[in-house]
Amino acid sequence: MYVITDRLAVLFAAWRAEIISAPLPPLPERAVALRAIERGRRVDASPDDAPTRSGTAVAARGSV
């Protein structure tokens, strides 16, 4: 029983050390984040505003 507990403790300690050692990337500016959220709310929007298959399918169904 102690062997498993010890191994888990070592595993979690190594995992924590790995997470803490990695620097966090800079956060995006508020305006950039809000634009990304707004684009994500549109059903047929892609990240680069390129046409998507779902957008094409919706347009095709609407025109029939």
CHARMM internal coordinates of N, CA and C (Angstrom, degrees):
IC EDIT
DIST 1 N 1 CA 1.4444
DIST 1 CA 1 C 1.5259
ANGL 1 N 1 CA 1 C 110.80
DIST 1 C 2 N 1.3071
ANGL 1 CA 1 C 2 N 117.77
DIHE 1 N 1 CA 1 C 2 N -43.06
DIST 2 N 2 CA 1.4611
ANGL 1 C 2 N 2 CA 121.21
DIHE 1 CA 1 C 2 N 2 CA -179.67
DIST 2 CA 2 C 1.5221
ANGL 2 N 2 CA 2 C 111.46
DIHE 1 C 2 N 2 CA 2 C -67.88
DIST 2 C 3 N 1.3120
ANGL 2 CA 2 C 3 N 116.54
DIHE 2 N 2 CA 2 C 3 N -29.75
DIST 3 N 3 CA 1.4673
ANGL 2 C 3 N 3 CA 119.00
DIHE 2 CA 2 C 3 N 3 CA -179.34
DIST 3 CA 3 C 1.5275
ANGL 3 N 3 CA 3 C 110.05
DIHE 2 C 3 N 3 CA 3 C -63.92
DIST 3 C 4 N 1.3271
ANGL 3 CA 3 C 4 N 116.78
DIHE 3 N 3 CA 3 C 4 N -43.94
DIST 4 N 4 CA 1.4590
ANGL 3 C 4 N 4 CA 120.90
DIHE 3 CA 3 C 4 N 4 CA 179.74
DIST 4 CA 4 C 1.5319
ANGL 4 N 4 CA 4 C 109.82
DIHE 3 C 4 N 4 CA 4 C -66.15
DIST 4 C 5 N 1.3092
ANGL 4 CA 4 C 5 N 117.55
DIHE 4 N 4 CA 4 C 5 N -44.53
DIST 5 N 5 CA 1.4610
ANGL 4 C 5 N 5 CA 121.48
DIHE 4 CA 4 C 5 N 5 CA 179.56
DIST 5 CA 5 C 1.5219
ANGL 5 N 5 CA 5 C 110.71
DIHE 4 C 5 N 5 CA 5 C -61.72
DIST 5 C 6 N 1.3211
ANGL 5 CA 5 C 6 N 116.73
DIHE 5 N 5 CA 5 C 6 N -43.65
DIST 6 N 6 CA 1.4640
ANGL 5 C 6 N 6 CA 120.37
DIHE 5 CA 5 C 6 N 6 CA 178.84
DIST 6 CA 6 C 1.5210
ANGL 6 N 6 CA 6 C 111.37
DIHE 5 C 6 N 6 CA 6 C -63.54
DIST 6 C 7 N 1.3076
ANGL 6 CA 6 C 7 N 115.95
DIHE 6 N 6 CA 6 C 7 N -41.27
DIST 7 N 7 CA 1.4717
ANGL 6 C 7 N 7 CA 119.62
DIHE 6 CA 6 C 7 N 7 CA -179.77
DIST 7 CA 7 C 1.5237
ANGL 7 N 7 CA 7 C 110.89
DIHE 6 C 7 N 7 CA 7 C -66.15
DIST 7 C 8 N 1.3447
ANGL 7 CA 7 C 8 N 116.05
DIHE 7 N 7 CA 7 C 8 N -39.55
DIST 8 N 8 CA 1.4672
ANGL 7 C 8 N 8 CA 119.14
DIHE 7 CA 7 C 8 N 8 CA 177.17
DIST 8 CA 8 C 1.5246
ANGL 8 N 8 CA 8 C 111.01
DIHE 7 C 8 N 8 CA 8 C -65.52
DIST 8 C 9 N 1.3226
ANGL 8 CA 8 C 9 N 117.18
DIHE 8 N 8 CA 8 C 9 N -40.19
DIST 9 N 9 CA 1.4616
ANGL 8 C 9 N 9 CA 120.75
DIHE 8 CA 8 C 9 N 9 CA 178.65
DIST 9 CA 9 C 1.5233
ANGL 9 N 9 CA 9 C 110.69
DIHE 8 C 9 N 9 CA 9 C -61.26
DIST 9 C 10 N 1.3134
ANGL 9 CA 9 C 10 N 116.78
DIHE 9 N 9 CA 9 C 10 N -42.19
DIST 10 N 10 CA 1.4636
ANGL 9 C 10 N 10 CA 120.91
DIHE 9 CA 9 C 10 N 10 CA 178.44
DIST 10 CA 10 C 1.5283
ANGL 10 N 10 CA 10 C 110.13
DIHE 9 C 10 N 10 CA 10 C -65.73
DIST 10 C 11 N 1.3242
ANGL 10 CA 10 C 11 N 116.31
DIHE 10 N 10 CA 10 C 11 N -42.93
DIST 11 N 11 CA 1.4676
ANGL 10 C 11 N 11 CA 121.02
DIHE 10 CA 10 C 11 N 11 CA 179.44
DIST 11 CA 11 C 1.5282
ANGL 11 N 11 CA 11 C 110.52
DIHE 10 C 11 N 11 CA 11 C -61.23
DIST 11 C 12 N 1.3302
ANGL 11 CA 11 C 12 N 117.42
DIHE 11 N 11 CA 11 C 12 N -49.13
DIST 12 N 12 CA 1.4598
ANGL 11 C 12 N 12 CA 120.68
DIHE 11 CA 11 C 12 N 12 CA -178.52
DIST 12 CA 12 C 1.5260
ANGL 12 N 12 CA 12 C 111.97
DIHE 11 C 12 N 12 CA 12 C -66.73
DIST 12 C 13 N 1.3098
ANGL 12 CA 12 C 13 N 117.85
DIHE 12 N 12 CA 12 C 13 N -35.95
DIST 13 N 13 CA 1.4678
ANGL 12 C 13 N 13 CA 120.90
DIHE 12 CA 12 C 13 N 13 CA 177.48
DIST 13 CA 13 C 1.5253
ANGL 13 N 13 CA 13 C 110.58
DIHE 12 C 13 N 13 CA 13 C -64.39
DIST 13 C 14 N 1.3243
ANGL 13 CA 13 C 14 N 116.60
DIHE 13 N 13 CA 13 C 14 N -41.97
DIST 14 N 14 CA 1.4641
ANGL 13 C 14 N 14 CA 120.55
DIHE 13 CA 13 C 14 N 14 CA 178.37
DIST 14 CA 14 C 1.5297
ANGL 14 N 14 CA 14 C 110.77
DIHE 13 C 14 N 14 CA 14 C -66.64
DIST 14 C 15 N 1.3179
ANGL 14 CA 14 C 15 N 116.13
DIHE 14 N 14 CA 14 C 15 N -40.21
DIST 15 N 15 CA 1.4611
ANGL 14 C 15 N 15 CA 121.29
DIHE 14 CA 14 C 15 N 15 CA 179.47
DIST 15 CA 15 C 1.5293
ANGL 15 N 15 CA 15 C 109.69
DIHE 14 C 15 N 15 CA 15 C -63.90
DIST 15 C 16 N 1.3313
ANGL 15 CA 15 C 16 N 117.22
DIHE 15 N 15 CA 15 C 16 N -45.25
DIST 16 N 16 CA 1.4588
ANGL 15 C 16 N 16 CA 121.49
DIHE 15 CA 15 C 16 N 16 CA 179.10
DIST 16 CA 16 C 1.5317
ANGL 16 N 16 CA 16 C 110.57
DIHE 15 C 16 N 16 CA 16 C -62.02
DIST 16 C 17 N 1.3096
ANGL 16 CA 16 C 17 N 117.05
DIHE 16 N 16 CA 16 C 17 N -43.78
DIST 17 N 17 CA 1.4650
ANGL 16 C 17 N 17 CA 120.65
DIHE 16 CA 16 C 17 N 17 CA 179.74
DIST 17 CA 17 C 1.5295
ANGL 17 N 17 CA 17 C 110.65
DIHE 16 C 17 N 17 CA 17 C -61.63
DIST 17 C 18 N 1.3118
ANGL 17 CA 17 C 18 N 116.75
DIHE 17 N 17 CA 17 C 18 N -38.31
DIST 18 N 18 CA 1.4654
ANGL 17 C 18 N 18 CA 120.91
DIHE 17 CA 17 C 18 N 18 CA 179.33
DIST 18 CA 18 C 1.5211
ANGL 18 N 18 CA 18 C 110.80
DIHE 17 C 18 N 18 CA 18 C -66.37
DIST 18 C 19 N 1.3224
ANGL 18 CA 18 C 19 N 115.97
DIHE 18 N 18 CA 18 C 19 N -41.83
DIST 19 N 19 CA 1.4682
ANGL 18 C 19 N 19 CA 120.06
DIHE 18 CA 18 C 19 N 19 CA -179.18
DIST 19 CA 19 C 1.5168
ANGL 19 N 19 CA 19 C 110.76
DIHE 18 C 19 N 19 CA 19 C -67.43
DIST 19 C 20 N 1.3132
ANGL 19 CA 19 C 20 N 117.30
DIHE 19 N 19 CA 19 C 20 N -43.97
DIST 20 N 20 CA 1.4620
ANGL 19 C 20 N 20 CA 121.53
DIHE 19 CA 19 C 20 N 20 CA -177.77
DIST 20 CA 20 C 1.5293
ANGL 20 N 20 CA 20 C 111.29
DIHE 19 C 20 N 20 CA 20 C -67.53
DIST 20 C 21 N 1.3192
ANGL 20 CA 20 C 21 N 117.13
DIHE 20 N 20 CA 20 C 21 N -34.07
DIST 21 N 21 CA 1.4649
ANGL 20 C 21 N 21 CA 120.12
DIHE 20 CA 20 C 21 N 21 CA -175.19
DIST 21 CA 21 C 1.5317
ANGL 21 N 21 CA 21 C 113.03
DIHE 20 C 21 N 21 CA 21 C -73.04
DIST 21 C 22 N 1.3240
ANGL 21 CA 21 C 22 N 117.68
DIHE 21 N 21 CA 21 C 22 N -22.53
DIST 22 N 22 CA 1.4736
ANGL 21 C 22 N 22 CA 120.34
DIHE 21 CA 21 C 22 N 22 CA -177.64
DIST 22 CA 22 C 1.5237
ANGL 22 N 22 CA 22 C 109.52
DIHE 21 C 22 N 22 CA 22 C -80.93
DIST 22 C 23 N 1.3304
ANGL 22 CA 22 C 23 N 117.76
DIHE 22 N 22 CA 22 C 23 N 126.59
DIST 23 N 23 CA 1.4700
ANGL 22 C 23 N 23 CA 119.35
DIHE 22 CA 22 C 23 N 23 CA 178.10
DIST 23 CA 23 C 1.5293
ANGL 23 N 23 CA 23 C 110.58
DIHE 22 C 23 N 23 CA 23 C -71.21
DIST 23 C 24 N 1.3080
ANGL 23 CA 23 C 24 N 116.14
DIHE 23 N 23 CA 23 C 24 N 145.86
DIST 24 N 24 CA 1.4494
ANGL 23 C 24 N 24 CA 120.53
DIHE 23 CA 23 C 24 N 24 CA 177.79
DIST 24 CA 24 C 1.5254
ANGL 24 N 24 CA 24 C 109.43
DIHE 23 C 24 N 24 CA 24 C -79.21
DIST 24 C 25 N 1.3296
ANGL 24 CA 24 C 25 N 117.05
DIHE 24 N 24 CA 24 C 25 N 140.26
DIST 25 N 25 CA 1.4627
ANGL 24 C 25 N 25 CA 118.91
DIHE 24 CA 24 C 25 N 25 CA 176.72
DIST 25 CA 25 C 1.5286
ANGL 25 N 25 CA 25 C 109.38
DIHE 24 C 25 N 25 CA 25 C -69.61
DIST 25 C 26 N 1.3135
ANGL 25 CA 25 C 26 N 118.03
DIHE 25 N 25 CA 25 C 26 N 157.24
DIST 26 N 26 CA 1.4682
ANGL 25 C 26 N 26 CA 119.32
DIHE 25 CA 25 C 26 N 26 CA 178.78
DIST 26 CA 26 C 1.5278
ANGL 26 N 26 CA 26 C 110.31
DIHE 25 C 26 N 26 CA 26 C -66.15
DIST 26 C 27 N 1.3032
ANGL 26 CA 26 C 27 N 115.96
DIHE 26 N 26 CA 26 C 27 N 145.10
DIST 27 N 27 CA 1.4625
ANGL 26 C 27 N 27 CA 120.91
DIHE 26 CA 26 C 27 N 27 CA 178.54
DIST 27 CA 27 C 1.5239
ANGL 27 N 27 CA 27 C 109.54
DIHE 26 C 27 N 27 CA 27 C -75.58
DIST 27 C 28 N 1.3382
ANGL 27 CA 27 C 28 N 116.69
DIHE 27 N 27 CA 27 C 28 N 148.42
DIST 28 N 28 CA 1.4672
ANGL 27 C 28 N 28 CA 118.43
DIHE 27 CA 27 C 28 N 28 CA 177.02
DIST 28 CA 28 C 1.5293
ANGL 28 N 28 CA 28 C 109.86
DIHE 27 C 28 N 28 CA 28 C -70.54
DIST 28 C 29 N 1.2923
ANGL 28 CA 28 C 29 N 115.81
DIHE 28 N 28 CA 28 C 29 N 159.39
DIST 29 N 29 CA 1.4609
ANGL 28 C 29 N 29 CA 120.36
DIHE 28 CA 28 C 29 N 29 CA 175.52
DIST 29 CA 29 C 1.5214
ANGL 29 N 29 CA 29 C 108.90
DIHE 28 C 29 N 29 CA 29 C -66.06
DIST 29 C 30 N 1.3043
ANGL 29 CA 29 C 30 N 115.82
DIHE 29 N 29 CA 29 C 30 N 155.24
DIST 30 N 30 CA 1.4648
ANGL 29 C 30 N 30 CA 121.12
DIHE 29 CA 29 C 30 N 30 CA -175.48
DIST 30 CA 30 C 1.5343
ANGL 30 N 30 CA 30 C 111.44
DIHE 29 C 30 N 30 CA 30 C -57.84
DIST 30 C 31 N 1.3062
ANGL 30 CA 30 C 31 N 118.04
DIHE 30 N 30 CA 30 C 31 N -43.67
DIST 31 N 31 CA 1.4652
ANGL 30 C 31 N 31 CA 121.53
DIHE 30 CA 30 C 31 N 31 CA -178.08
DIST 31 CA 31 C 1.5264
ANGL 31 N 31 CA 31 C 111.07
DIHE 30 C 31 N 31 CA 31 C -63.45
DIST 31 C 32 N 1.3192
ANGL 31 CA 31 C 32 N 116.90
DIHE 31 N 31 CA 31 C 32 N -39.29
DIST 32 N 32 CA 1.4695
ANGL 31 C 32 N 32 CA 121.19
DIHE 31 CA 31 C 32 N 32 CA 179.17
DIST 32 CA 32 C 1.5294
ANGL 32 N 32 CA 32 C 109.74
DIHE 31 C 32 N 32 CA 32 C -65.51
DIST 32 C 33 N 1.3182
ANGL 32 CA 32 C 33 N 116.98
DIHE 32 N 32 CA 32 C 33 N -43.64
DIST 33 N 33 CA 1.4635
ANGL 32 C 33 N 33 CA 121.13
DIHE 32 CA 32 C 33 N 33 CA 179.81
DIST 33 CA 33 C 1.5284
ANGL 33 N 33 CA 33 C 110.87
DIHE 32 C 33 N 33 CA 33 C -63.97
DIST 33 C 34 N 1.3112
ANGL 33 CA 33 C 34 N 117.01
DIHE 33 N 33 CA 33 C 34 N -42.45
DIST 34 N 34 CA 1.4689
ANGL 33 C 34 N 34 CA 119.88
DIHE 33 CA 33 C 34 N 34 CA 179.63
DIST 34 CA 34 C 1.5201
ANGL 34 N 34 CA 34 C 111.83
DIHE 33 C 34 N 34 CA 34 C -64.40
DIST 34 C 35 N 1.3372
ANGL 34 CA 34 C 35 N 117.53
DIHE 34 N 34 CA 34 C 35 N -39.58
DIST 35 N 35 CA 1.4729
ANGL 34 C 35 N 35 CA 119.95
DIHE 34 CA 34 C 35 N 35 CA 176.71
DIST 35 CA 35 C 1.5268
ANGL 35 N 35 CA 35 C 111.06
DIHE 34 C 35 N 35 CA 35 C -62.60
DIST 35 C 36 N 1.3323
ANGL 35 CA 35 C 36 N 116.77
DIHE 35 N 35 CA 35 C 36 N -40.86
DIST 36 N 36 CA 1.4681
ANGL 35 C 36 N 36 CA 120.39
DIHE 35 CA 35 C 36 N 36 CA 179.68
DIST 36 CA 36 C 1.5222
ANGL 36 N 36 CA 36 C 110.94
DIHE 35 C 36 N 36 CA 36 C -64.78
DIST 36 C 37 N 1.3150
ANGL 36 CA 36 C 37 N 116.69
DIHE 36 N 36 CA 36 C 37 N -40.31
DIST 37 N 37 CA 1.4616
ANGL 36 C 37 N 37 CA 120.59
DIHE 36 CA 36 C 37 N 37 CA 178.30
DIST 37 CA 37 C 1.5222
ANGL 37 N 37 CA 37 C 110.17
DIHE 36 C 37 N 37 CA 37 C -64.57
DIST 37 C 38 N 1.3086
ANGL 37 CA 37 C 38 N 116.29
DIHE 37 N 37 CA 37 C 38 N -44.13
DIST 38 N 38 CA 1.4597
ANGL 37 C 38 N 38 CA 120.06
DIHE 37 CA 37 C 38 N 38 CA -179.81
DIST 38 CA 38 C 1.5240
ANGL 38 N 38 CA 38 C 111.14
DIHE 37 C 38 N 38 CA 38 C -62.81
DIST 38 C 39 N 1.3350
ANGL 38 CA 38 C 39 N 117.84
DIHE 38 N 38 CA 38 C 39 N -42.97
DIST 39 N 39 CA 1.4741
ANGL 38 C 39 N 39 CA 120.34
DIHE 38 CA 38 C 39 N 39 CA 177.09
DIST 39 CA 39 C 1.5195
ANGL 39 N 39 CA 39 C 110.72
DIHE 38 C 39 N 39 CA 39 C -62.15
DIST 39 C 40 N 1.3136
ANGL 39 CA 39 C 40 N 117.50
DIHE 39 N 39 CA 39 C 40 N -36.10
DIST 40 N 40 CA 1.4599
ANGL 39 C 40 N 40 CA 121.22
DIHE 39 CA 39 C 40 N 40 CA -179.17
DIST 40 CA 40 C 1.5143
ANGL 40 N 40 CA 40 C 113.10
DIHE 39 C 40 N 40 CA 40 C -68.48
DIST 40 C 41 N 1.3139
ANGL 40 CA 40 C 41 N 117.43
DIHE 40 N 40 CA 40 C 41 N -21.35
DIST 41 N 41 CA 1.4633
ANGL 40 C 41 N 41 CA 120.89
DIHE 40 CA 40 C 41 N 41 CA 179.86
DIST 41 CA 41 C 1.5196
ANGL 41 N 41 CA 41 C 111.91
DIHE 40 C 41 N 41 CA 41 C -77.37
DIST 41 C 42 N 1.3241
ANGL 41 CA 41 C 42 N 116.83
DIHE 41 N 41 CA 41 C 42 N -24.01
DIST 42 N 42 CA 1.4681
ANGL 41 C 42 N 42 CA 120.04
DIHE 41 CA 41 C 42 N 42 CA 178.20
DIST 42 CA 42 C 1.5181
ANGL 42 N 42 CA 42 C 108.05
DIHE 41 C 42 N 42 CA 42 C -75.75
DIST 42 C 43 N 1.2968
ANGL 42 CA 42 C 43 N 116.91
DIHE 42 N 42 CA 42 C 43 N 130.75
DIST 43 N 43 CA 1.4599
ANGL 42 C 43 N 43 CA 121.58
DIHE 42 CA 42 C 43 N 43 CA -174.28
DIST 43 CA 43 C 1.5130
ANGL 43 N 43 CA 43 C 112.40
DIHE 42 C 43 N 43 CA 43 C -64.29
DIST 43 C 44 N 1.3193
ANGL 43 CA 43 C 44 N 117.48
DIHE 43 N 43 CA 43 C 44 N -42.73
DIST 44 N 44 CA 1.4601
ANGL 43 C 44 N 44 CA 120.30
DIHE 43 CA 43 C 44 N 44 CA -174.29
DIST 44 CA 44 C 1.5214
ANGL 44 N 44 CA 44 C 112.98
DIHE 43 C 44 N 44 CA 44 C -100.13
DIST 44 C 45 N 1.3376
ANGL 44 CA 44 C 45 N 118.80
DIHE 44 N 44 CA 44 C 45 N 15.65
DIST 45 N 45 CA 1.4600
ANGL 44 C 45 N 45 CA 120.93
DIHE 44 CA 44 C 45 N 45 CA -178.28
DIST 45 CA 45 C 1.5205
ANGL 45 N 45 CA 45 C 111.00
DIHE 44 C 45 N 45 CA 45 C -84.67
DIST 45 C 46 N 1.3085
ANGL 45 CA 45 C 46 N 116.13
DIHE 45 N 45 CA 45 C 46 N 140.06
DIST 46 N 46 CA 1.4567
ANGL 45 C 46 N 46 CA 121.34
DIHE 45 CA 45 C 46 N 46 CA 172.22
DIST 46 CA 46 C 1.5256
ANGL 46 N 46 CA 46 C 107.26
DIHE 45 C 46 N 46 CA 46 C -107.24
DIST 46 C 47 N 1.3309
ANGL 46 CA 46 C 47 N 118.30
DIHE 46 N 46 CA 46 C 47 N 161.93
DIST 47 N 47 CA 1.4657
ANGL 46 C 47 N 47 CA 119.80
DIHE 46 CA 46 C 47 N 47 CA -177.48
DIST 47 CA 47 C 1.5230
ANGL 47 N 47 CA 47 C 114.37
DIHE 46 C 47 N 47 CA 47 C -57.21
DIST 47 C 48 N 1.3347
ANGL 47 CA 47 C 48 N 117.47
DIHE 47 N 47 CA 47 C 48 N -31.65
DIST 48 N 48 CA 1.4658
ANGL 47 C 48 N 48 CA 119.67
DIHE 47 CA 47 C 48 N 48 CA -179.04
DIST 48 CA 48 C 1.5299
ANGL 48 N 48 CA 48 C 112.26
DIHE 47 C 48 N 48 CA 48 C -107.64
DIST 48 C 49 N 1.3294
ANGL 48 CA 48 C 49 N 116.37
DIHE 48 N 48 CA 48 C 49 N 16.14
DIST 49 N 49 CA 1.4664
ANGL 48 C 49 N 49 CA 123.77
DIHE 48 CA 48 C 49 N 49 CA -179.35
DIST 49 CA 49 C 1.5247
ANGL 49 N 49 CA 49 C 113.39
DIHE 48 C 49 N 49 CA 49 C 60.56
DIST 49 C 50 N 1.3226
ANGL 49 CA 49 C 50 N 116.72
DIHE 49 N 49 CA 49 C 50 N 20.90
DIST 50 N 50 CA 1.4640
ANGL 49 C 50 N 50 CA 120.17
DIHE 49 CA 49 C 50 N 50 CA 174.91
DIST 50 CA 50 C 1.5316
ANGL 50 N 50 CA 50 C 108.53
DIHE 49 C 50 N 50 CA 50 C -77.82
DIST 50 C 51 N 1.3354
ANGL 50 CA 50 C 51 N 117.63
DIHE 50 N 50 CA 50 C 51 N 153.03
DIST 51 N 51 CA 1.4606
ANGL 50 C 51 N 51 CA 119.16
DIHE 50 CA 50 C 51 N 51 CA 177.58
DIST 51 CA 51 C 1.5287
ANGL 51 N 51 CA 51 C 111.00
DIHE 50 C 51 N 51 CA 51 C -61.05
DIST 51 C 52 N 1.2920
ANGL 51 CA 51 C 52 N 116.40
DIHE 51 N 51 CA 51 C 52 N 142.55
DIST 52 N 52 CA 1.4654
ANGL 51 C 52 N 52 CA 121.10
DIHE 51 CA 51 C 52 N 52 CA 178.31
DIST 52 CA 52 C 1.5164
ANGL 52 N 52 CA 52 C 109.05
DIHE 51 C 52 N 52 CA 52 C -115.29
DIST 52 C 53 N 1.3237
ANGL 52 CA 52 C 53 N 115.38
DIHE 52 N 52 CA 52 C 53 N 165.75
DIST 53 N 53 CA 1.4525
ANGL 52 C 53 N 53 CA 118.54
DIHE 52 CA 52 C 53 N 53 CA 177.99
DIST 53 CA 53 C 1.5194
ANGL 53 N 53 CA 53 C 110.84
DIHE 52 C 53 N 53 CA 53 C -63.88
DIST 53 C 54 N 1.3461
ANGL 53 CA 53 C 54 N 116.65
DIHE 53 N 53 CA 53 C 54 N -40.34
DIST 54 N 54 CA 1.4596
ANGL 53 C 54 N 54 CA 118.53
DIHE 53 CA 53 C 54 N 54 CA -179.74
DIST 54 CA 54 C 1.5311
ANGL 54 N 54 CA 54 C 110.16
DIHE 53 C 54 N 54 CA 54 C -64.04
DIST 54 C 55 N 1.3244
ANGL 54 CA 54 C 55 N 117.02
DIHE 54 N 54 CA 54 C 55 N -39.52
DIST 55 N 55 CA 1.4518
ANGL 54 C 55 N 55 CA 120.53
DIHE 54 CA 54 C 55 N 55 CA 177.77
DIST 55 CA 55 C 1.5089
ANGL 55 N 55 CA 55 C 111.92
DIHE 54 C 55 N 55 CA 55 C -64.82
DIST 55 C 56 N 1.3438
ANGL 55 CA 55 C 56 N 116.86
DIHE 55 N 55 CA 55 C 56 N -38.55
DIST 56 N 56 CA 1.4627
ANGL 55 C 56 N 56 CA 121.71
DIHE 55 CA 55 C 56 N 56 CA 178.10
DIST 56 CA 56 C 1.5184
ANGL 56 N 56 CA 56 C 110.88
DIHE 55 C 56 N 56 CA 56 C -67.50
DIST 56 C 57 N 1.3402
ANGL 56 CA 56 C 57 N 116.20
DIHE 56 N 56 CA 56 C 57 N -42.01
DIST 57 N 57 CA 1.4637
ANGL 56 C 57 N 57 CA 120.39
DIHE 56 CA 56 C 57 N 57 CA 179.99
DIST 57 CA 57 C 1.5233
ANGL 57 N 57 CA 57 C 111.24
DIHE 56 C 57 N 57 CA 57 C -65.20
DIST 57 C 58 N 1.3330
ANGL 57 CA 57 C 58 N 116.55
DIHE 57 N 57 CA 57 C 58 N -40.36
DIST 58 N 58 CA 1.4591
ANGL 57 C 58 N 58 CA 119.83
DIHE 57 CA 57 C 58 N 58 CA 178.07
DIST 58 CA 58 C 1.5137
ANGL 58 N 58 CA 58 C 110.26
DIHE 57 C 58 N 58 CA 58 C -64.15
DIST 58 C 59 N 1.3371
ANGL 58 CA 58 C 59 N 116.96
DIHE 58 N 58 CA 58 C 59 N -43.15
DIST 59 N 59 CA 1.4767
ANGL 58 C 59 N 59 CA 120.79
DIHE 58 CA 58 C 59 N 59 CA 179.32
DIST 59 CA 59 C 1.5178
ANGL 59 N 59 CA 59 C 109.96
DIHE 58 C 59 N 59 CA 59 C -63.95
DIST 59 C 60 N 1.3214
ANGL 59 CA 59 C 60 N 117.88
DIHE 59 N 59 CA 59 C 60 N -39.45
DIST 60 N 60 CA 1.4583
ANGL 59 C 60 N 60 CA 121.19
DIHE 59 CA 59 C 60 N 60 CA -178.87
DIST 60 CA 60 C 1.5330
ANGL 60 N 60 CA 60 C 110.58
DIHE 59 C 60 N 60 CA 60 C -67.36
DIST 60 C 61 N 1.3278
ANGL 60 CA 60 C 61 N 117.39
DIHE 60 N 60 CA 60 C 61 N -40.90
DIST 61 N 61 CA 1.4703
ANGL 60 C 61 N 61 CA 119.97
DIHE 60 CA 60 C 61 N 61 CA 179.36
DIST 61 CA 61 C 1.5134
ANGL 61 N 61 CA 61 C 110.47
DIHE 60 C 61 N 61 CA 61 C -66.29
DIST 61 C 62 N 1.3281
ANGL 61 CA 61 C 62 N 116.53
DIHE 61 N 61 CA 61 C 62 N -36.81
DIST 62 N 62 CA 1.4601
ANGL 61 C 62 N 62 CA 119.49
DIHE 61 CA 61 C 62 N 62 CA -178.05
DIST 62 CA 62 C 1.5121
ANGL 62 N 62 CA 62 C 112.97
DIHE 61 C 62 N 62 CA 62 C -69.37
DIST 62 C 63 N 1.3187
ANGL 62 CA 62 C 63 N 117.60
DIHE 62 N 62 CA 62 C 63 N -24.93
DIST 63 N 63 CA 1.4596
ANGL 62 C 63 N 63 CA 120.43
DIHE 62 CA 62 C 63 N 63 CA -176.23
DIST 63 CA 63 C 1.5250
ANGL 63 N 63 CA 63 C 112.52
DIHE 62 C 63 N 63 CA 63 C -91.52
DIST 63 C 64 N 1.3325
ANGL 63 CA 63 C 64 N 118.33
DIHE 63 N 63 CA 63 C 64 N -4.55
DIST 64 N 64 CA 1.4712
ANGL 63 C 64 N 64 CA 119.83
DIHE 63 CA 63 C 64 N 64 CA -177.52
DIST 64 CA 64 C 1.4841
ANGL 64 N 64 CA 64 C 111.63
DIHE 63 C 64 N 64 CA 64 C -84.46
END
COOR INIT
IC SEED 1 N 1 CA 1 C
IC BUILD
